Amino acid sequence: MRHTEFWARMDRHLGESYARVWADTFVIGALDHRTAVEALDAGLSPKEVWRAVWEVLELPASER
């Protein structure tokens, strides 16, 4: 997964304006208590970050 696909999925599920705010403020335990943005900046793959986001948001399996 590329960063562009990650952000497209975030926008689709949270809305374009809220996705960035959420990703910058919501701390996810599975990402070592970092936000999605912090995890991406630390070098985690967008796919790994998306899996953590997917789990927190309790999205359907089809969105994994």
C-alpha positions as CSV (number, residue, x, y, z in Angstrom):
1,M,0.0,0.0,0.0
2,R,1.2,3.5,-0.8
3,H,0.7,6.6,1.2
4,T,-1.7,7.9,-1.3
5,E,-3.9,4.8,-0.9
6,F,-3.7,5.0,2.8
7,W,-4.9,8.6,2.8
8,A,-7.6,7.8,0.2
9,R,-9.0,5.2,2.6
10,M,-8.8,7.5,5.5
11,D,-10.7,10.2,3.6
12,R,-13.3,7.7,2.5
13,H,-14.0,6.5,6.0
14,L,-13.6,9.6,8.0
15,G,-14.2,12.4,5.5
16,E,-11.5,14.5,3.9
17,S,-11.3,17.2,6.5
18,Y,-11.6,15.0,9.6
19,A,-9.3,12.2,8.4
20,R,-6.2,14.4,8.8
21,V,-7.2,15.7,12.2
22,W,-8.0,12.2,13.5
23,A,-4.8,10.7,12.1
24,D,-2.8,13.5,13.8
25,T,-4.5,13.3,17.2
26,F,-5.9,9.8,17.9
27,V,-3.3,7.7,19.7
28,I,-3.4,4.0,18.8
29,G,-2.0,1.5,21.2
30,A,-1.1,-1.0,18.5
31,L,1.2,1.6,17.0
32,D,3.3,1.9,20.2
33,H,0.9,4.6,21.5
34,R,1.5,6.9,18.5
35,T,-0.9,8.6,16.1
36,A,-1.2,7.4,12.5
37,V,0.9,10.4,11.4
38,E,3.6,9.8,14.0
39,A,3.7,6.1,13.0
40,L,4.1,6.9,9.3
41,D,6.7,9.6,10.1
42,A,8.6,7.0,12.2
43,G,8.8,4.7,9.1
44,L,6.0,2.2,9.6
45,S,4.5,1.1,6.4
46,P,1.1,2.6,5.4
47,K,-0.2,-1.0,5.3
48,E,0.8,-1.6,8.9
49,V,-0.7,1.7,10.0
50,W,-3.9,1.0,8.0
51,R,-4.3,-2.3,9.8
52,A,-4.2,-0.6,13.2
53,V,-6.6,2.1,12.0
54,W,-8.9,-0.5,10.5
55,E,-9.1,-2.3,13.8
56,V,-9.7,0.8,15.9
57,L,-12.4,2.0,13.6
58,E,-14.0,-1.5,13.6
59,L,-14.4,-1.4,9.8
60,P,-15.7,-4.4,7.9
61,A,-13.3,-7.1,6.8
62,S,-13.7,-6.1,3.2
63,E,-11.9,-2.8,4.0
64,R,-8.9,-4.5,5.5
